[in-house]
Amino acid sequence: FSFTPTSASSVGSFAAHFEKAGCVILTLSISGDAAAEYGPSSVPNKVSVNVIKDDAEPLPPSIKSSVFSSTVSSIFVTFSSPTDKGAKTLSSTSTEFHCSEILSIPTCAGDGCMCAFVNSTTVKVMLDTSATTTVGSSVDLVSGKIYAECEKPEVYNCDAWAPAPASSSVVEPPVVPLFPLPSLSAPETVSSCSDIAILGTTSSGSGGRAWKGFRWSYVTTANNQTIILPFFASLNKEIEDLIDSESASLKDFNKYLTLQVPNSALVQDATYTFTLTLTNFLGKTEGSTIAVTVSKNSVPTISIEGGTERSVLRPNSLTVFAEAFGAVCPGEEPKIVPGKNYAWSVRDFETEEELPELTSVSVDKRFFKLDPYTLEPSRSYTVEVTVTDSDGLTSSAALTVEVGVSDLVAVVSGGSKVISPKTPDVTLSAASSFDPDRFDDGENFEEAVFLWSCVETDPIYGTACNYEVEGNHPELHFTESQISTLLAGASAKTLSFSVTYTKGNRVATASSFLMIESSEPPAIEITPVMAPKVNPSNKLQIKGFVAPDERYAVEAHWELAVETPFRLPGGLATTIELGEIASSKTATTLEVASGDNTQSDLQQFFLILPSDSLIGGLQYTFRLVATFDNPTSGFTSSTGFAE
């Protein structure tokens, strides 16, 4: 591998094919100007690989690691090698089962924790609210409950394989640490006779567990702190007692997320800066601060919903809601704040430059709304609202809006199918890849760069393709001669083509494959699913196409490439046939092409799954298969995949 400061990726990989069984030691050698920085002192430079015979019984799997998810609501248990996913021992073939059937997790009370195999090497442990699992807790594999995966039961005597013995692990912290996110909202100014109410109810990052640290503090410009000092001392002592108790739960802290400082403890014309500091069960601590000024007058009180900090992306709309209350001190007439007396303004957070072109599209003046693609990525704004009550007294409140940069989305279309040298118009296209920010005007223009690579995945995994692409190309077009060159005299090959889509310092990758056969199979095509993730609450439609053939009728059907459970209307998660859950037909027959029904015309064959039939957190791979109905045709089937 060779890396430079301008390399699009700092990851390299290779595949190796070993002729003999035994122990192989791979040595990493590092050279170049930065060799000292990345040398053996910072990374292991040797790794041993145990190569076994093709027909040898594999080593039984053992627990390799147990790691909290980023939200710490679950644990991912990874095994050292692919498993049979408990096929021989689990009482149910549904996706979710009691963890105690294969794992011992002492911090999961009874059968409270449920498990699901994400794939053959990973189990997801879903922690319930009573679980006390933390970093260092044990997760053990129960002896005799799982076996090694049997990829070729027709070749190997898998039934004679030994089950996995007991193995142990301790729970590790999440790869991306979970930090508390204290979030405070309060009016910038309160009237001379009002309490100060600070809302921290939108704070997060507890991981569903009781806080290990929870403290309110303040600083003030007021000289007289006679009442406020003992108020905070008493409040924090009450919270400390709760933390020290063994029975405290997260909901016990909810009432302390709202801080109500009585007016009797406040001094007019003084500013109070309040801080909420939280520590979660992982030991991570963060604080949030907000300042409130006590006016000499009975000015309106403004509350901005959602706190004073907001993060959005350019493709999203921005909505801010403010509500003002007319303050009334003893002996004063009641005051109101008419809906029309809300005035919004926007300025650049860094330069304080006013931005009058950013005006709200909301009819209701209490709302400030901006349409998608109005704000610029990588820029921060201050949004301020000023209200005027019926006496002409005003007050203002502001929030900071940070606009992030969206991830690029790479898409490769035209692949995931079987072709032959005679297949016309074979094209792999990344032209549908896109930048969700759509911010390429004038000085903000960033050139889109598409770099392709190719590797053989079958029959010899990892072999370089007999094909080179140089320069920036959004599409690859293959001639009959090029396809023959890729096949290189073999009867069949599967090649994986990957594209690296780059704009500035953002990078996205996507891949697709071509199965090349010397004979000409039925023609099929699948339109790529544009979103990297889908919402299981929505209906899923995968667009498949099959072409009739001039020689034979074509039989096509959809199937799952890997057995994955669905959720039935009643909520039960179970493994069933694709045809039993799909709301479209999953099999069809195309008659021999003739007349208007020509071989070049692809016909729609869409797969539609109803809403709530997919299970969140699982990966589904759908396969479209087309075959000739003539068993003596001598042609193989076509297969396309959609993930």
Secondary structure as the mmCIF struct_conf table of DSSP 4:
data_model
#
loop_
_struct_conf.conf_type_id
_struct_conf.id
_struct_conf.beg_label_comp_id
_struct_conf.beg_label_asym_id
_struct_conf.beg_label_seq_id
_struct_conf.end_label_comp_id
_struct_conf.end_label_asym_id
_struct_conf.end_label_seq_id
TURN_TY1_P TURN_TY1_P1 PRO A 5 THR A 6
BEND BEND1 ALA A 8 ALA A 8
BEND BEND2 SER A 10 SER A 10
BEND BEND3 GLU A 19 LYS A 20
STRN STRN1 GLY A 22 THR A 27
BEND BEND4 GLY A 32 GLY A 32
TURN_TY1_P TURN_TY1_P2 ASP A 33 TYR A 38
BEND BEND5 GLY A 39 GLY A 39
TURN_TY1_P TURN_TY1_P3 PRO A 40 SER A 42
BEND BEND6 VAL A 43 VAL A 43
STRN STRN2 LYS A 46 VAL A 51
TURN_TY1_P TURN_TY1_P4 ASP A 54 ASP A 55
BEND BEND7 ALA A 56 ALA A 56
HELX_LH_PP_P HELX_LH_PP_P1 GLU A 57 PRO A 61
STRN STRN3 ILE A 63 PHE A 68
TURN_TY1_P TURN_TY1_P5 SER A 70 THR A 71
BEND BEND8 VAL A 72 SER A 73
STRN STRN4 SER A 74 PHE A 79
BEND BEND9 SER A 80 SER A 81
STRN STRN5 THR A 83 THR A 83
TURN_TY1_P TURN_TY1_P6 LYS A 85 THR A 89
BEND BEND10 SER A 91 SER A 91
BEND BEND11 SER A 94 THR A 95
STRN STRN6 PHE A 97 HIS A 98
HELX_RH_3T_P HELX_RH_3T_P1 CYS A 99 GLU A 101
TURN_TY1_P TURN_TY1_P7 ILE A 102 ILE A 102
STRN STRN7 LEU A 103 SER A 104
TURN_TY1_P TURN_TY1_P8 PRO A 106 THR A 107
BEND BEND12 CYS A 108 CYS A 108
TURN_TY1_P TURN_TY1_P9 GLY A 110 ASP A 111
STRN STRN8 MET A 114 ASN A 119
TURN_TY1_P TURN_TY1_P10 SER A 120 THR A 121
STRN STRN9 THR A 122 MET A 126
TURN_TY1_P TURN_TY1_P11 THR A 129 SER A 130
TURN_TY1_P TURN_TY1_P12 VAL A 135 GLY A 136
STRN STRN10 SER A 138 LEU A 141
HELX_LH_PP_P HELX_LH_PP_P2 VAL A 142 VAL A 142
TURN_TY1_P TURN_TY1_P13 SER A 143 GLY A 144
BEND BEND13 LYS A 145 LYS A 145
STRN STRN11 ALA A 148 ALA A 148
BEND BEND14 GLU A 151 GLU A 151
TURN_TY1_P TURN_TY1_P14 PRO A 153 VAL A 155
BEND BEND15 TYR A 156 TYR A 156
HELX_RH_3T_P HELX_RH_3T_P2 CYS A 158 ALA A 160
BEND BEND16 TRP A 161 TRP A 161
HELX_LH_PP_P HELX_LH_PP_P3 ALA A 162 ALA A 164
STRN STRN12 SER A 167 GLU A 172
HELX_LH_PP_P HELX_LH_PP_P4 PRO A 173 PRO A 174
BEND BEND17 VAL A 175 VAL A 176
STRN STRN13 LEU A 181 LEU A 181
STRN STRN14 SER A 185 SER A 185
BEND BEND18 GLU A 188 GLU A 188
STRN STRN15 THR A 189 VAL A 190
TURN_TY1_P TURN_TY1_P15 SER A 192 CYS A 193
STRN STRN16 ILE A 196 LEU A 199
TURN_TY1_P TURN_TY1_P16 THR A 201 THR A 202
STRN STRN17 SER A 204 SER A 204
TURN_TY1_P TURN_TY1_P17 GLY A 207 GLY A 208
BEND BEND19 ARG A 209 ARG A 209
BEND BEND20 LYS A 212 LYS A 212
STRN STRN18 GLY A 213 THR A 220
BEND BEND21 THR A 221 THR A 221
BEND BEND22 ASN A 223 ASN A 223
TURN_TY1_P TURN_TY1_P18 THR A 226 ILE A 227
HELX_RH_AL_P HELX_RH_AL_P1 ILE A 228 ASP A 244
BEND BEND23 SER A 245 SER A 245
TURN_TY1_P TURN_TY1_P19 GLU A 246 SER A 247
HELX_RH_3T_P HELX_RH_3T_P3 LEU A 250 LEU A 257
STRN STRN19 THR A 258 VAL A 261
HELX_RH_3T_P HELX_RH_3T_P4 ASN A 263 ALA A 265
TURN_TY1_P TURN_TY1_P20 GLN A 268 ASP A 269
STRN STRN20 THR A 271 THR A 279
TURN_TY1_P TURN_TY1_P21 PHE A 281 LEU A 282
BEND BEND24 GLY A 283 GLY A 283
STRN STRN21 THR A 285 VAL A 294
BEND BEND25 LYS A 296 ASN A 297
STRN STRN22 THR A 301 ILE A 304
TURN_TY1_P TURN_TY1_P22 GLU A 305 GLY A 306
BEND BEND26 THR A 308 THR A 308
STRN STRN23 GLU A 309 LEU A 313
TURN_TY1_P TURN_TY1_P23 ARG A 314 PRO A 315
BEND BEND27 ASN A 316 ASN A 316
STRN STRN24 LEU A 318 PHE A 325
TURN_TY1_P TURN_TY1_P24 PRO A 330 GLY A 331
BEND BEND28 GLU A 332 GLU A 332
HELX_LH_PP_P HELX_LH_PP_P5 GLU A 333 PRO A 334
HELX_RH_3T_P HELX_RH_3T_P5 GLY A 339 ASN A 341
STRN STRN25 TYR A 342 ASP A 348
TURN_TY1_P TURN_TY1_P25 PHE A 349 THR A 351
STRN STRN26 GLU A 354 GLU A 354
TURN_TY1_P TURN_TY1_P26 PRO A 356 GLU A 357
BEND BEND29 VAL A 363 ASP A 364
TURN_TY1_P TURN_TY1_P27 LYS A 365 ARG A 366
STRN STRN27 PHE A 367 LEU A 370
TURN_TY1_P TURN_TY1_P28 PRO A 372 TYR A 373
BEND BEND30 LEU A 375 LEU A 375
HELX_LH_PP_P HELX_LH_PP_P6 GLU A 376 GLU A 376
TURN_TY1_P TURN_TY1_P29 PRO A 377 SER A 378
STRN STRN28 ARG A 379 THR A 388
TURN_TY1_P TURN_TY1_P30 SER A 390 ASP A 391
BEND BEND31 GLY A 392 GLY A 392
STRN STRN29 THR A 394 GLY A 404
HELX_LH_PP_P HELX_LH_PP_P7 SER A 406 LEU A 408
STRN STRN30 VAL A 409 VAL A 409
STRN STRN31 SER A 413 SER A 413
BEND BEND32 GLY A 414 GLY A 414
BEND BEND33 SER A 416 SER A 416
STRN STRN32 LYS A 417 ILE A 419
TURN_TY1_P TURN_TY1_P31 PRO A 421 LYS A 422
BEND BEND34 PRO A 424 ASP A 425
STRN STRN33 VAL A 426 SER A 429
TURN_TY1_P TURN_TY1_P32 ALA A 431 SER A 432
STRN STRN34 PHE A 434 PHE A 434
TURN_TY1_P TURN_TY1_P33 PRO A 436 ASP A 437
BEND BEND35 ASP A 441 ASP A 441
HELX_RH_3T_P HELX_RH_3T_P6 GLY A 442 ASN A 444
STRN STRN35 VAL A 449 ASP A 458
BEND BEND36 PRO A 459 ILE A 460
TURN_TY1_P TURN_TY1_P34 TYR A 461 GLY A 462
STRN STRN36 THR A 463 ALA A 464
HELX_LH_PP_P HELX_LH_PP_P8 CYS A 465 CYS A 465
BEND BEND37 ASN A 466 ASN A 466
BEND BEND38 GLY A 471 GLY A 471
BEND BEND39 PRO A 474 PRO A 474
STRN STRN37 GLU A 475 PHE A 478
HELX_RH_AL_P HELX_RH_AL_P2 GLU A 480 LEU A 487
TURN_TY1_P TURN_TY1_P35 ALA A 488 GLY A 489
BEND BEND40 SER A 491 SER A 491
STRN STRN38 ALA A 492 LYS A 503
TURN_TY1_P TURN_TY1_P36 GLY A 504 ASN A 505
STRN STRN39 ARG A 506 GLU A 517
BEND BEND41 SER A 518 SER A 519
STRN STRN40 ILE A 524 ILE A 526
HELX_LH_PP_P HELX_LH_PP_P9 THR A 527 VAL A 529
BEND BEND42 MET A 530 LYS A 533
TURN_TY1_P TURN_TY1_P37 PRO A 536 SER A 537
BEND BEND43 ASN A 538 ASN A 538
STRN STRN41 LEU A 540 ILE A 542
STRN STRN42 GLY A 544 VAL A 546
BEND BEND44 GLU A 550 TYR A 552
STRN STRN43 VAL A 554 LEU A 560
BEND BEND45 ALA A 561 VAL A 562
STRN STRN44 PHE A 566 ARG A 567
TURN_TY1_P TURN_TY1_P38 PRO A 569 GLY A 570
BEND BEND46 GLY A 571 GLY A 571
STRN STRN45 ALA A 573 THR A 574
HELX_RH_AL_P HELX_RH_AL_P3 LEU A 578 ILE A 581
BEND BEND47 SER A 583 SER A 584
BEND BEND48 THR A 586 THR A 586
STRN STRN46 ALA A 587 LEU A 590
HELX_LH_PP_P HELX_LH_PP_P10 GLU A 591 ALA A 593
STRN STRN47 SER A 594 SER A 594
TURN_TY1_P TURN_TY1_P39 GLY A 595 ASP A 596
STRN STRN48 ASN A 597 ASN A 597
TURN_TY1_P TURN_TY1_P40 GLN A 599 SER A 600
STRN STRN49 GLN A 603 GLN A 604
STRN STRN50 LEU A 607 LEU A 609
TURN_TY1_P TURN_TY1_P41 SER A 611 ASP A 612
BEND BEND49 LEU A 614 LEU A 614
TURN_TY1_P TURN_TY1_P42 GLY A 616 GLY A 617
STRN STRN51 PHE A 622 PHE A 628
BEND BEND50 ASP A 629 ASP A 629
TURN_TY1_P TURN_TY1_P43 PRO A 631 THR A 632
BEND BEND51 SER A 633 SER A 633
STRN STRN52 SER A 638 ALA A 642
#
